[in-house]
């Protein structure tokens, strides 16, 4: 068989076959390579975030309905009345369980008292001619409800030319009615539940279960402070302790009755006491008992303001635009807290039982 391998010419010695050069091993990538990749990714992400924030900022200033107030930029949203009317009525929402949280973080929404205080500062503007309280609340803390009522009554005293109306939502019970009593006029929706005028403080007692399972709470107290462990859950309540707490509830109840009596000139104190039994009422029952002035909706409220001010009105609501802190920390300045969120804040703001202007049936 003839070989296809080329042969050297005759007389030329054969050359030895040298081995092919070995391929050098691939160099392993060190830690510095991956660190550089990671830093590059961070740099790209940072640049993208900066561009996003810039676009959002530009959009804030270019967006429609943007205004500037004492608490920063906000959107002005038309709610009722004549759109575009120069006479504006500011809607102030009071929704969910009335509870003040800790200090708001970088302009976040804060608690109910903070939100109402912020809205009333906006209502002091010259282009605002009235205040509509949109109340949809089962009540809440005694002090928080009283603080909101104080803010509203002071606003009315300082701005007698700006009428105030309360419009009820699903419910305006207990502390919800307490704050609404500061308004000049109250309108309930046909399906509103209101009333529950009274005070409550609830606590759990596990004394029998503790005895059964051998659980004992050790309370070290002085003989001079026998009431220091009042409301202990692991022992029965004594008569003197119950009398003490009932006295406090009665005092806070009397304050509630006084607030309603002063806020409802159509009722005397005897009439207020007759309905202040802790009972809840439908809108029709509340109207018959003098707790509200009318049954209606936003249009009813707008018509009342038009009669008071003598001109067409636009009911508007100021909704804060999220700032840098809101964007970075996830605070939603637009959404009102749900009842569950507000109630959670109310219950977390104490280490034990609280005196409440609150309708427990709303849980």
Secondary structure, DSSP 8 states (H G I E B T S, - for coil): ----S----TT-------------------HHHHHHHHHHHHHHHHHHHHHHHHHHHHHHHHSTTEEEETTEEEEEEEEEESTT-SEEEEEEEEESSB---S--STT----HHHHHHHHHHHHTSTTEEEEEEEEEE-EEEHHHHHHHHHHHHHHHHH-TTSEEEEEEEEEEETHHHHHHTTSSEEEE-TT-EEE--S-B------HHHHHHHT--------TT-TTTTTT-TTS---HHHHHHHHHHHHHHHHHHHHHHHHH-TTS-HHHHHHH-SS-EEEHHHHHHTTS-SEE--HHHHHHHHHHHHTS-EEEEEEEE---HHHHHHT--SSS---HHHHHHHHHHT-SS---EEE-GGG-
